[in-house]
């Protein structure tokens, strides 16, 4: 699974979990909160992930890919910066 966080000017947590990349249908991903992005936007974003991108902008959101740690936890790639 690949998880990305979506950041905007609010404090609410938003992310997308990808079961497969690239996405071809609704069952290939989960949005938290539900419906945060339409299918066509998630499809374009998944193509960027497949191409190796780890951050970018989509609509009003800045997105970044989270790293998977042992035990399937996710963390920001910036969390190790001091």
Residue, then its C-alpha position, 0 to 999 in steps of 0.5 A: x500500500x502507498x499512502x500520501x498526505x494531502x495538505x491545505x490551509x486547514x488543520x484536518x488530516x487528509x490522505x489517500x491509500x493506494x492499493x494499486x498504482x496506477x489506479x483504474x477504478x474506485x476500489x483501487x484506493x481509499x480517501x480519508x475523508x471519503x470523497x476528498x478527490x474525484x476518481x480522475x484526479x486520483x488516477x492522475x496522481x497515481x500515474x505520478x506516483x508510478x513515475x517515481x514522484x514523491x510530492x507535488x500539487x493537485x488542485x488546492x492540495x500539496x501532496x507528499x508520499x509517506x514512507x512505509x516503516x517496518x510494521x506497516x506504519x507510515x511516516x513523513x520523510x521530513x520527520x527525521x529532520x532536526 
